Amino acid sequence: MEVPMRRTEVTRPGPFATVATGVAHADTRVTGVGKRGVTALFDWLLSMAERRRQRRALSGLDEHLLKDIGLNRSEVEQEITKPFWRG
């Protein structure tokens, strides 16, 4: 005798959660993350990489260029020592 499988949908709280209403799309039924969640994650990763790139470029500027953009070396040091995930 075959035991019927009960359909359950698992959602997790957080920025990539999906609302379980009616029938879920195939991409959300298994992972709990829809296309919007994957897109949001990808955008977040790109912004972190861009922030890291900008901080590296900032650290390579000389005093003359820093003066042109209105920064001093201590402000630059404070910015480049931040973790990549901090804005």
C-alpha positions, 0 to 999 in steps of 0.5 A: 500500500502506497502512503500518499504524500502530503504537500507542504510548503516551507517558507523562511523568514527574511529578505528572500521569503516567499508568501505561500498562497495557493499553488507555488511556482516550480522555482519557489516550491523547492527552494523557497526562493523565487526569481525576485529573491535570486535577483536580489541576492545577485544585486547584493553581491554585485553591490558588495563587489563594486563597494570593494572595488571603489575602496581599493581605488580610493586607497590608491589615490595620492594626497593631491587627488584626495585634496581634489575630492575633499578627503584627507588620509585619515578619512580614507583609512577609516573608509577602507578599513570597513568590511565590504558589507558596510556602506 
